[in-house]
Amino acid sequence: MVSETARATLNQIAARKTRPPKQKTRPLAQLRVWWKASAILTSGMAVDVINSLLEHARTAAAEIRARVAAVVDVALRSR
């Protein structure tokens, strides 16, 4: 019988040997350009609609970060 530790180790080895290689990392700015181009090409929406959606998402993300930042800072300091 194989122990849980040995089984976990074997599972990790199998996962590493069978998983496809990771793609090279790309800068976030480059990914955003690619994602936007992909959305424009595949969605069938007008460019101004895509731009409007992106701006709305950026604004919402900034608002969320502003509200959450203080809470996260307090939680991290309490550790």
HTML snippet that shows the backbone in 3Dmol.js (N, CA, C, O; Angstrom):
<script src="https://3Dmol.org/build/3Dmol-min.js"></script>
<div id="view" style="width:600px;height:400px;position:relative"></div>
<script>
const pdb = `
ATOM      1  N   MET A   1       0.838  -1.173   0.000  1.00  0.00           N
ATOM      2  CA  MET A   1       0.000   0.000   0.000  1.00  0.00           C
ATOM      3  C   MET A   1       0.894   1.251   0.000  1.00  0.00           C
ATOM      4  O   MET A   1       1.901   1.308   0.707  1.00  0.00           O
ATOM      5  N   VAL A   2       0.507   2.244  -0.803  1.00  0.00           N
ATOM      6  CA  VAL A   2       1.281   3.476  -0.936  1.00  0.00           C
ATOM      7  C   VAL A   2       0.751   4.505   0.061  1.00  0.00           C
ATOM      8  O   VAL A   2      -0.457   4.704   0.192  1.00  0.00           O
ATOM      9  N   SER A   3       1.684   5.152   0.761  1.00  0.00           N
ATOM     10  CA  SER A   3       1.269   6.157   1.743  1.00  0.00           C
ATOM     11  C   SER A   3       0.687   7.382   1.033  1.00  0.00           C
ATOM     12  O   SER A   3       0.902   7.578  -0.164  1.00  0.00           O
ATOM     13  N   GLU A   4      -0.043   8.195   1.777  1.00  0.00           N
ATOM     14  CA  GLU A   4      -0.626   9.419   1.218  1.00  0.00           C
ATOM     15  C   GLU A   4       0.460  10.372   0.742  1.00  0.00           C
ATOM     16  O   GLU A   4       0.311  11.022  -0.292  1.00  0.00           O
ATOM     17  N   THR A   5       1.545  10.455   1.491  1.00  0.00           N
ATOM     18  CA  THR A   5       2.654  11.333   1.103  1.00  0.00           C
ATOM     19  C   THR A   5       3.272  10.870  -0.209  1.00  0.00           C
ATOM     20  O   THR A   5       3.524  11.676  -1.105  1.00  0.00           O
ATOM     21  N   ALA A   6       3.515   9.570  -0.317  1.00  0.00           N
ATOM     22  CA  ALA A   6       4.095   9.028  -1.548  1.00  0.00           C
ATOM     23  C   ALA A   6       3.133   9.213  -2.719  1.00  0.00           C
ATOM     24  O   ALA A   6       3.553   9.545  -3.827  1.00  0.00           O
ATOM     25  N   ARG A   7       1.858   9.000  -2.474  1.00  0.00           N
ATOM     26  CA  ARG A   7       0.857   9.177  -3.531  1.00  0.00           C
ATOM     27  C   ARG A   7       0.818  10.626  -4.008  1.00  0.00           C
ATOM     28  O   ARG A   7       0.735  10.887  -5.208  1.00  0.00           O
ATOM     29  N   ALA A   8       0.878  11.557  -3.072  1.00  0.00           N
ATOM     30  CA  ALA A   8       0.866  12.978  -3.437  1.00  0.00           C
ATOM     31  C   ALA A   8       2.110  13.328  -4.252  1.00  0.00           C
ATOM     32  O   ALA A   8       2.033  14.065  -5.235  1.00  0.00           O
ATOM     33  N   THR A   9       3.248  12.794  -3.836  1.00  0.00           N
ATOM     34  CA  THR A   9       4.488  13.043  -4.572  1.00  0.00           C
ATOM     35  C   THR A   9       4.406  12.469  -5.979  1.00  0.00           C
ATOM     36  O   THR A   9       4.794  13.134  -6.940  1.00  0.00           O
ATOM     37  N   LEU A  10       3.911  11.251  -6.113  1.00  0.00           N
ATOM     38  CA  LEU A  10       3.758  10.633  -7.433  1.00  0.00           C
ATOM     39  C   LEU A  10       2.783  11.418  -8.310  1.00  0.00           C
ATOM     40  O   LEU A  10       3.008  11.569  -9.511  1.00  0.00           O
ATOM     41  N   ASN A  11       1.720  11.908  -7.721  1.00  0.00           N
ATOM     42  CA  ASN A  11       0.755  12.720  -8.469  1.00  0.00           C
ATOM     43  C   ASN A  11       1.414  14.000  -8.990  1.00  0.00           C
ATOM     44  O   ASN A  11       1.178  14.402 -10.129  1.00  0.00           O
ATOM     45  N   GLN A  12       2.234  14.636  -8.162  1.00  0.00           N
ATOM     46  CA  GLN A  12       2.933  15.853  -8.587  1.00  0.00           C
ATOM     47  C   GLN A  12       3.905  15.563  -9.723  1.00  0.00           C
ATOM     48  O   GLN A  12       4.001  16.334 -10.678  1.00  0.00           O
ATOM     49  N   ILE A  13       4.619  14.459  -9.616  1.00  0.00           N
ATOM     50  CA  ILE A  13       5.562  14.080 -10.674  1.00  0.00           C
ATOM     51  C   ILE A  13       4.818  13.821 -11.976  1.00  0.00           C
ATOM     52  O   ILE A  13       5.235  14.285 -13.037  1.00  0.00           O
ATOM     53  N   ALA A  14       3.718  13.082 -11.898  1.00  0.00           N
ATOM     54  CA  ALA A  14       2.935  12.778 -13.098  1.00  0.00           C
ATOM     55  C   ALA A  14       2.375  14.051 -13.718  1.00  0.00           C
ATOM     56  O   ALA A  14       2.371  14.199 -14.940  1.00  0.00           O
ATOM     57  N   ALA A  15       1.907  14.961 -12.887  1.00  0.00           N
ATOM     58  CA  ALA A  15       1.352  16.218 -13.402  1.00  0.00           C
ATOM     59  C   ALA A  15       2.420  17.023 -14.123  1.00  0.00           C
ATOM     60  O   ALA A  15       2.168  17.565 -15.199  1.00  0.00           O
ATOM     61  N   ARG A  16       3.609  17.104 -13.542  1.00  0.00           N
ATOM     62  CA  ARG A  16       4.696  17.873 -14.170  1.00  0.00           C
ATOM     63  C   ARG A  16       5.136  17.258 -15.492  1.00  0.00           C
ATOM     64  O   ARG A  16       5.437  17.975 -16.447  1.00  0.00           O
ATOM     65  N   LYS A  17       5.173  15.927 -15.547  1.00  0.00           N
ATOM     66  CA  LYS A  17       5.662  15.262 -16.757  1.00  0.00           C
ATOM     67  C   LYS A  17       4.637  15.268 -17.877  1.00  0.00           C
ATOM     68  O   LYS A  17       5.007  15.167 -19.047  1.00  0.00           O
ATOM     69  N   THR A  18       3.360  15.382 -17.549  1.00  0.00           N
ATOM     70  CA  THR A  18       2.322  15.306 -18.582  1.00  0.00           C
ATOM     71  C   THR A  18       1.725  16.652 -18.954  1.00  0.00           C
ATOM     72  O   THR A  18       1.001  16.744 -19.945  1.00  0.00           O
ATOM     73  N   ARG A  19       2.005  17.687 -18.196  1.00  0.00           N
ATOM     74  CA  ARG A  19       1.417  18.990 -18.492  1.00  0.00           C
ATOM     75  C   ARG A  19       2.195  19.648 -19.627  1.00  0.00           C
ATOM     76  O   ARG A  19       3.415  19.505 -19.712  1.00  0.00           O
ATOM     77  N   PRO A  20       1.491  20.368 -20.498  1.00  0.00           N
ATOM     78  CA  PRO A  20       2.186  21.054 -21.588  1.00  0.00           C
ATOM     79  C   PRO A  20       3.078  22.169 -21.037  1.00  0.00           C
ATOM     80  O   PRO A  20       2.798  22.721 -19.972  1.00  0.00           O
ATOM     81  N   PRO A  21       4.138  22.495 -21.752  1.00  0.00           N
ATOM     82  CA  PRO A  21       5.027  23.560 -21.265  1.00  0.00           C
ATOM     83  C   PRO A  21       4.296  24.892 -21.196  1.00  0.00           C
ATOM     84  O   PRO A  21       3.402  25.169 -21.996  1.00  0.00           O
ATOM     85  N   LYS A  22       4.684  25.701 -20.241  1.00  0.00           N
ATOM     86  CA  LYS A  22       4.071  27.018 -20.089  1.00  0.00           C
ATOM     87  C   LYS A  22       4.522  27.930 -21.218  1.00  0.00           C
ATOM     88  O   LYS A  22       5.642  27.829 -21.719  1.00  0.00           O
ATOM     89  N   GLN A  23       3.625  28.817 -21.601  1.00  0.00           N
ATOM     90  CA  GLN A  23       3.989  29.807 -22.604  1.00  0.00           C
ATOM     91  C   GLN A  23       4.898  30.847 -21.963  1.00  0.00           C
ATOM     92  O   GLN A  23       4.893  31.036 -20.747  1.00  0.00           O
ATOM     93  N   LYS A  24       5.671  31.513 -22.801  1.00  0.00           N
ATOM     94  CA  LYS A  24       6.520  32.575 -22.284  1.00  0.00           C
ATOM     95  C   LYS A  24       5.638  33.678 -21.716  1.00  0.00           C
ATOM     96  O   LYS A  24       4.548  33.945 -22.222  1.00  0.00           O
ATOM     97  N   THR A  25       6.119  34.303 -20.671  1.00  0.00           N
ATOM     98  CA  THR A  25       5.364  35.405 -20.093  1.00  0.00           C
ATOM     99  C   THR A  25       5.440  36.618 -21.022  1.00  0.00           C
ATOM    100  O   THR A  25       6.438  36.852 -21.703  1.00  0.00           O
ATOM    101  N   ARG A  26       4.366  37.360 -21.020  1.00  0.00           N
ATOM    102  CA  ARG A  26       4.301  38.580 -21.822  1.00  0.00           C
ATOM    103  C   ARG A  26       3.914  39.724 -20.898  1.00  0.00           C
ATOM    104  O   ARG A  26       3.202  39.523 -19.914  1.00  0.00           O
ATOM    105  N   PRO A  27       4.382  40.912 -21.215  1.00  0.00           N
ATOM    106  CA  PRO A  27       4.001  42.073 -20.398  1.00  0.00           C
ATOM    107  C   PRO A  27       2.480  42.286 -20.437  1.00  0.00           C
ATOM    108  O   PRO A  27       1.830  42.024 -21.449  1.00  0.00           O
ATOM    109  N   LEU A  28       1.938  42.757 -19.336  1.00  0.00           N
ATOM    110  CA  LEU A  28       0.498  42.978 -19.235  1.00  0.00           C
ATOM    111  C   LEU A  28      -0.001  43.918 -20.319  1.00  0.00           C
ATOM    112  O   LEU A  28      -1.071  43.695 -20.885  1.00  0.00           O
ATOM    113  N   ALA A  29       0.750  44.953 -20.613  1.00  0.00           N
ATOM    114  CA  ALA A  29       0.338  45.906 -21.653  1.00  0.00           C
ATOM    115  C   ALA A  29       0.191  45.201 -22.998  1.00  0.00           C
ATOM    116  O   ALA A  29      -0.754  45.468 -23.740  1.00  0.00           O
ATOM    117  N   GLN A  30       1.112  44.310 -23.309  1.00  0.00           N
ATOM    118  CA  GLN A  30       1.041  43.560 -24.564  1.00  0.00           C
ATOM    119  C   GLN A  30      -0.178  42.629 -24.578  1.00  0.00           C
ATOM    120  O   GLN A  30      -0.869  42.516 -25.591  1.00  0.00           O
ATOM    121  N   LEU A  31      -0.434  41.967 -23.448  1.00  0.00           N
ATOM    122  CA  LEU A  31      -1.613  41.091 -23.358  1.00  0.00           C
ATOM    123  C   LEU A  31      -2.898  41.888 -23.552  1.00  0.00           C
ATOM    124  O   LEU A  31      -3.811  41.439 -24.244  1.00  0.00           O
ATOM    125  N   ARG A  32      -2.970  43.068 -22.942  1.00  0.00           N
ATOM    126  CA  ARG A  32      -4.177  43.889 -23.081  1.00  0.00           C
ATOM    127  C   ARG A  32      -4.421  44.291 -24.526  1.00  0.00           C
ATOM    128  O   ARG A  32      -5.562  44.292 -24.988  1.00  0.00           O
ATOM    129  N   VAL A  33      -3.361  44.630 -25.239  1.00  0.00           N
ATOM    130  CA  VAL A  33      -3.488  44.977 -26.657  1.00  0.00           C
ATOM    131  C   VAL A  33      -4.010  43.771 -27.429  1.00  0.00           C
ATOM    132  O   VAL A  33      -4.899  43.900 -28.270  1.00  0.00           O
ATOM    133  N   TRP A  34      -3.455  42.602 -27.139  1.00  0.00           N
ATOM    134  CA  TRP A  34      -3.881  41.379 -27.840  1.00  0.00           C
ATOM    135  C   TRP A  34      -5.335  41.048 -27.504  1.00  0.00           C
ATOM    136  O   TRP A  34      -6.115  40.717 -28.397  1.00  0.00           O
ATOM    137  N   TRP A  35      -5.709  41.135 -26.216  1.00  0.00           N
ATOM    138  CA  TRP A  35      -7.080  40.838 -25.812  1.00  0.00           C
ATOM    139  C   TRP A  35      -8.075  41.781 -26.475  1.00  0.00           C
ATOM    140  O   TRP A  35      -9.139  41.354 -26.922  1.00  0.00           O
ATOM    141  N   LYS A  36      -7.727  43.065 -26.538  1.00  0.00           N
ATOM    142  CA  LYS A  36      -8.613  44.046 -27.168  1.00  0.00           C
ATOM    143  C   LYS A  36      -8.780  43.728 -28.653  1.00  0.00           C
ATOM    144  O   LYS A  36      -9.896  43.727 -29.170  1.00  0.00           O
ATOM    145  N   ALA A  37      -7.674  43.461 -29.330  1.00  0.00           N
ATOM    146  CA  ALA A  37      -7.743  43.126 -30.759  1.00  0.00           C
ATOM    147  C   ALA A  37      -8.576  41.865 -30.972  1.00  0.00           C
ATOM    148  O   ALA A  37      -9.372  41.787 -31.908  1.00  0.00           O
ATOM    149  N   SER A  38      -8.388  40.895 -30.110  1.00  0.00           N
ATOM    150  CA  SER A  38      -9.155  39.653 -30.206  1.00  0.00           C
ATOM    151  C   SER A  38     -10.648  39.910 -30.009  1.00  0.00           C
ATOM    152  O   SER A  38     -11.479  39.352 -30.725  1.00  0.00           O
ATOM    153  N   ALA A  39     -10.982  40.754 -29.038  1.00  0.00           N
ATOM    154  CA  ALA A  39     -12.394  41.080 -28.786  1.00  0.00           C
ATOM    155  C   ALA A  39     -13.007  41.781 -29.986  1.00  0.00           C
ATOM    156  O   ALA A  39     -14.148  41.505 -30.357  1.00  0.00           O
ATOM    157  N   ILE A  40     -12.258  42.679 -30.586  1.00  0.00           N
ATOM    158  CA  ILE A  40     -12.759  43.411 -31.751  1.00  0.00           C
ATOM    159  C   ILE A  40     -12.985  42.455 -32.917  1.00  0.00           C
ATOM    160  O   ILE A  40     -14.002  42.533 -33.606  1.00  0.00           O
ATOM    161  N   LEU A  41     -12.034  41.556 -33.131  1.00  0.00           N
ATOM    162  CA  LEU A  41     -12.118  40.646 -34.277  1.00  0.00           C
ATOM    163  C   LEU A  41     -13.168  39.557 -34.103  1.00  0.00           C
ATOM    164  O   LEU A  41     -13.797  39.147 -35.079  1.00  0.00           O
ATOM    165  N   THR A  42     -13.365  39.085 -32.885  1.00  0.00           N
ATOM    166  CA  THR A  42     -14.243  37.932 -32.683  1.00  0.00           C
ATOM    167  C   THR A  42     -15.652  38.261 -32.208  1.00  0.00           C
ATOM    168  O   THR A  42     -16.555  37.436 -32.349  1.00  0.00           O
ATOM    169  N   SER A  43     -15.858  39.449 -31.648  1.00  0.00           N
ATOM    170  CA  SER A  43     -17.167  39.747 -31.064  1.00  0.00           C
ATOM    171  C   SER A  43     -18.175  40.270 -32.068  1.00  0.00           C
ATOM    172  O   SER A  43     -19.383  40.137 -31.876  1.00  0.00           O
ATOM    173  N   GLY A  44     -17.677  40.862 -33.134  1.00  0.00           N
ATOM    174  CA  GLY A  44     -18.592  41.477 -34.093  1.00  0.00           C
ATOM    175  C   GLY A  44     -19.116  42.827 -33.635  1.00  0.00           C
ATOM    176  O   GLY A  44     -19.966  43.422 -34.296  1.00  0.00           O
ATOM    177  N   MET A  45     -18.611  43.315 -32.501  1.00  0.00           N
ATOM    178  CA  MET A  45     -19.039  44.616 -31.991  1.00  0.00           C
ATOM    179  C   MET A  45     -18.171  45.717 -32.600  1.00  0.00           C
ATOM    180  O   MET A  45     -17.039  45.479 -33.024  1.00  0.00           O
ATOM    181  N   ALA A  46     -18.722  46.906 -32.631  1.00  0.00           N
ATOM    182  CA  ALA A  46     -17.975  48.057 -33.124  1.00  0.00           C
ATOM    183  C   ALA A  46     -16.835  48.394 -32.163  1.00  0.00           C
ATOM    184  O   ALA A  46     -16.929  48.142 -30.961  1.00  0.00           O
ATOM    185  N   VAL A  47     -15.780  48.954 -32.695  1.00  0.00           N
ATOM    186  CA  VAL A  47     -14.604  49.307 -31.890  1.00  0.00           C
ATOM    187  C   VAL A  47     -14.978  50.252 -30.764  1.00  0.00           C
ATOM    188  O   VAL A  47     -14.462  50.115 -29.655  1.00  0.00           O
ATOM    189  N   ASP A  48     -15.865  51.213 -31.019  1.00  0.00           N
ATOM    190  CA  ASP A  48     -16.226  52.157 -29.964  1.00  0.00           C
ATOM    191  C   ASP A  48     -16.983  51.468 -28.830  1.00  0.00           C
ATOM    192  O   ASP A  48     -16.895  51.901 -27.681  1.00  0.00           O
ATOM    193  N   VAL A  49     -17.722  50.407 -29.134  1.00  0.00           N
ATOM    194  CA  VAL A  49     -18.411  49.649 -28.087  1.00  0.00           C
ATOM    195  C   VAL A  49     -17.385  48.926 -27.220  1.00  0.00           C
ATOM    196  O   VAL A  49     -17.477  48.943 -25.992  1.00  0.00           O
ATOM    197  N   ILE A  50     -16.411  48.292 -27.865  1.00  0.00           N
ATOM    198  CA  ILE A  50     -15.353  47.602 -27.128  1.00  0.00           C
ATOM    199  C   ILE A  50     -14.599  48.594 -26.257  1.00  0.00           C
ATOM    200  O   ILE A  50     -14.336  48.314 -25.087  1.00  0.00           O
ATOM    201  N   ASN A  51     -14.248  49.749 -26.810  1.00  0.00           N
ATOM    202  CA  ASN A  51     -13.541  50.777 -26.037  1.00  0.00           C
ATOM    203  C   ASN A  51     -14.373  51.244 -24.844  1.00  0.00           C
ATOM    204  O   ASN A  51     -13.837  51.451 -23.756  1.00  0.00           O
ATOM    205  N   SER A  52     -15.675  51.409 -25.044  1.00  0.00           N
ATOM    206  CA  SER A  52     -16.555  51.825 -23.965  1.00  0.00           C
ATOM    207  C   SER A  52     -16.613  50.762 -22.866  1.00  0.00           C
ATOM    208  O   SER A  52     -16.578  51.088 -21.679  1.00  0.00           O
ATOM    209  N   LEU A  53     -16.699  49.504 -23.260  1.00  0.00           N
ATOM    210  CA  LEU A  53     -16.721  48.417 -22.277  1.00  0.00           C
ATOM    211  C   LEU A  53     -15.410  48.356 -21.492  1.00  0.00           C
ATOM    212  O   LEU A  53     -15.415  48.164 -20.276  1.00  0.00           O
ATOM    213  N   LEU A  54     -14.296  48.521 -22.192  1.00  0.00           N
ATOM    214  CA  LEU A  54     -13.002  48.505 -21.518  1.00  0.00           C
ATOM    215  C   LEU A  54     -12.878  49.658 -20.526  1.00  0.00           C
ATOM    216  O   LEU A  54     -12.381  49.477 -19.415  1.00  0.00           O
ATOM    217  N   GLU A  55     -13.327  50.832 -20.926  1.00  0.00           N
ATOM    218  CA  GLU A  55     -13.263  51.995 -20.032  1.00  0.00           C
ATOM    219  C   GLU A  55     -14.145  51.771 -18.807  1.00  0.00           C
ATOM    220  O   GLU A  55     -13.756  52.104 -17.687  1.00  0.00           O
ATOM    221  N   HIS A  56     -15.316  51.215 -19.019  1.00  0.00           N
ATOM    222  CA  HIS A  56     -16.218  50.912 -17.905  1.00  0.00           C
ATOM    223  C   HIS A  56     -15.560  49.907 -16.956  1.00  0.00           C
ATOM    224  O   HIS A  56     -15.636  50.061 -15.737  1.00  0.00           O
ATOM    225  N   ALA A  57     -14.917  48.880 -17.513  1.00  0.00           N
ATOM    226  CA  ALA A  57     -14.249  47.873 -16.681  1.00  0.00           C
ATOM    227  C   ALA A  57     -13.089  48.485 -15.901  1.00  0.00           C
ATOM    228  O   ALA A  57     -12.894  48.166 -14.728  1.00  0.00           O
ATOM    229  N   ARG A  58     -12.322  49.360 -16.543  1.00  0.00           N
ATOM    230  CA  ARG A  58     -11.204  50.018 -15.854  1.00  0.00           C
ATOM    231  C   ARG A  58     -11.701  50.885 -14.700  1.00  0.00           C
ATOM    232  O   ARG A  58     -11.122  50.879 -13.614  1.00  0.00           O
ATOM    233  N   THR A  59     -12.770  51.624 -14.942  1.00  0.00           N
ATOM    234  CA  THR A  59     -13.339  52.488 -13.906  1.00  0.00           C
ATOM    235  C   THR A  59     -13.845  51.651 -12.732  1.00  0.00           C
ATOM    236  O   THR A  59     -13.594  51.980 -11.572  1.00  0.00           O
ATOM    237  N   ALA A  60     -14.555  50.575 -13.040  1.00  0.00           N
ATOM    238  CA  ALA A  60     -15.074  49.699 -11.985  1.00  0.00           C
ATOM    239  C   ALA A  60     -13.932  49.080 -11.187  1.00  0.00           C
ATOM    240  O   ALA A  60     -14.006  49.002  -9.961  1.00  0.00           O
ATOM    241  N   ALA A  61     -12.885  48.641 -11.866  1.00  0.00           N
ATOM    242  CA  ALA A  61     -11.739  48.038 -11.175  1.00  0.00           C
ATOM    243  C   ALA A  61     -11.065  49.047 -10.256  1.00  0.00           C
ATOM    244  O   ALA A  61     -10.681  48.705  -9.137  1.00  0.00           O
ATOM    245  N   ALA A  62     -10.916  50.286 -10.715  1.00  0.00           N
ATOM    246  CA  ALA A  62     -10.295  51.326  -9.891  1.00  0.00           C
ATOM    247  C   ALA A  62     -11.138  51.599  -8.650  1.00  0.00           C
ATOM    248  O   ALA A  62     -10.598  51.784  -7.559  1.00  0.00           O
ATOM    249  N   GLU A  63     -12.446  51.624  -8.811  1.00  0.00           N
ATOM    250  CA  GLU A  63     -13.338  51.857  -7.667  1.00  0.00           C
ATOM    251  C   GLU A  63     -13.253  50.711  -6.657  1.00  0.00           C
ATOM    252  O   GLU A  63     -13.242  50.940  -5.448  1.00  0.00           O
ATOM    253  N   ILE A  64     -13.196  49.494  -7.157  1.00  0.00           N
ATOM    254  CA  ILE A  64     -13.088  48.333  -6.267  1.00  0.00           C
ATOM    255  C   ILE A  64     -11.759  48.363  -5.524  1.00  0.00           C
ATOM    256  O   ILE A  64     -11.715  48.142  -4.313  1.00  0.00           O
ATOM    257  N   ARG A  65     -10.670  48.638  -6.253  1.00  0.00           N
ATOM    258  CA  ARG A  65      -9.358  48.704  -5.597  1.00  0.00           C
ATOM    259  C   ARG A  65      -9.343  49.770  -4.516  1.00  0.00           C
ATOM    260  O   ARG A  65      -8.763  49.558  -3.451  1.00  0.00           O
ATOM    261  N   ALA A  66      -9.963  50.902  -4.767  1.00  0.00           N
ATOM    262  CA  ALA A  66      -9.988  51.986  -3.783  1.00  0.00           C
ATOM    263  C   ALA A  66     -10.744  51.567  -2.525  1.00  0.00           C
ATOM    264  O   ALA A  66     -10.335  51.906  -1.414  1.00  0.00           O
ATOM    265  N   ARG A  67     -11.839  50.837  -2.691  1.00  0.00           N
ATOM    266  CA  ARG A  67     -12.624  50.400  -1.523  1.00  0.00           C
ATOM    267  C   ARG A  67     -11.932  49.283  -0.771  1.00  0.00           C
ATOM    268  O   ARG A  67     -12.012  49.224   0.456  1.00  0.00           O
ATOM    269  N   VAL A  68     -11.256  48.402  -1.479  1.00  0.00           N
ATOM    270  CA  VAL A  68     -10.678  47.215  -0.858  1.00  0.00           C
ATOM    271  C   VAL A  68      -9.295  47.490  -0.266  1.00  0.00           C
ATOM    272  O   VAL A  68      -8.891  46.820   0.684  1.00  0.00           O
ATOM    273  N   ALA A  69      -8.580  48.442  -0.800  1.00  0.00           N
ATOM    274  CA  ALA A  69      -7.199  48.688  -0.380  1.00  0.00           C
ATOM    275  C   ALA A  69      -7.074  48.880   1.121  1.00  0.00           C
ATOM    276  O   ALA A  69      -6.188  48.293   1.743  1.00  0.00           O
ATOM    277  N   ALA A  70      -7.932  49.679   1.709  1.00  0.00           N
ATOM    278  CA  ALA A  70      -7.850  49.945   3.152  1.00  0.00           C
ATOM    279  C   ALA A  70      -8.103  48.669   3.949  1.00  0.00           C
ATOM    280  O   ALA A  70      -7.429  48.419   4.948  1.00  0.00           O
ATOM    281  N   VAL A  71      -9.051  47.876   3.524  1.00  0.00           N
ATOM    282  CA  VAL A  71      -9.376  46.633   4.230  1.00  0.00           C
ATOM    283  C   VAL A  71      -8.208  45.663   4.141  1.00  0.00           C
ATOM    284  O   VAL A  71      -7.837  45.037   5.134  1.00  0.00           O
ATOM    285  N   VAL A  72      -7.636  45.539   2.966  1.00  0.00           N
ATOM    286  CA  VAL A  72      -6.507  44.620   2.772  1.00  0.00           C
ATOM    287  C   VAL A  72      -5.313  45.095   3.585  1.00  0.00           C
ATOM    288  O   VAL A  72      -4.641  44.275   4.211  1.00  0.00           O
ATOM    289  N   ASP A  73      -5.032  46.369   3.594  1.00  0.00           N
ATOM    290  CA  ASP A  73      -3.913  46.906   4.355  1.00  0.00           C
ATOM    291  C   ASP A  73      -4.066  46.578   5.844  1.00  0.00           C
ATOM    292  O   ASP A  73      -3.105  46.156   6.487  1.00  0.00           O
ATOM    293  N   VAL A  74      -5.254  46.770   6.385  1.00  0.00           N
ATOM    294  CA  VAL A  74      -5.513  46.476   7.792  1.00  0.00           C
ATOM    295  C   VAL A  74      -5.334  44.989   8.069  1.00  0.00           C
ATOM    296  O   VAL A  74      -4.729  44.606   9.071  1.00  0.00           O
ATOM    297  N   ALA A  75      -5.860  44.156   7.181  1.00  0.00           N
ATOM    298  CA  ALA A  75      -5.747  42.704   7.370  1.00  0.00           C
ATOM    299  C   ALA A  75      -4.293  42.260   7.326  1.00  0.00           C
ATOM    300  O   ALA A  75      -3.887  41.416   8.125  1.00  0.00           O
ATOM    301  N   LEU A  76      -3.509  42.804   6.420  1.00  0.00           N
ATOM    302  CA  LEU A  76      -2.104  42.421   6.317  1.00  0.00           C
ATOM    303  C   LEU A  76      -1.298  42.894   7.521  1.00  0.00           C
ATOM    304  O   LEU A  76      -0.396  42.195   7.982  1.00  0.00           O
ATOM    305  N   ARG A  77      -1.619  44.074   8.026  1.00  0.00           N
ATOM    306  CA  ARG A  77      -0.895  44.598   9.191  1.00  0.00           C
ATOM    307  C   ARG A  77      -1.181  43.806  10.461  1.00  0.00           C
ATOM    308  O   ARG A  77      -0.346  43.750  11.364  1.00  0.00           O
ATOM    309  N   SER A  78      -2.365  43.192  10.532  1.00  0.00           N
ATOM    310  CA  SER A  78      -2.746  42.470  11.741  1.00  0.00           C
ATOM    311  C   SER A  78      -2.085  41.105  11.839  1.00  0.00           C
ATOM    312  O   SER A  78      -2.219  40.433  12.862  1.00  0.00           O
ATOM    313  N   ARG A  79      -1.383  40.684  10.812  1.00  0.00           N
ATOM    314  CA  ARG A  79      -0.732  39.364  10.854  1.00  0.00           C
ATOM    315  C   ARG A  79       0.501  39.371  11.670  1.00  0.00           C
ATOM    316  O   ARG A  79       1.160  38.340  11.802  1.00  0.00           O
TER     317      ARG A  79
END
`;
const viewer = $3Dmol.createViewer("view");
viewer.addModel(pdb, "pdb");
viewer.setStyle({}, {cartoon: {color: "spectrum"}});
viewer.zoomTo();
viewer.render();
</script>
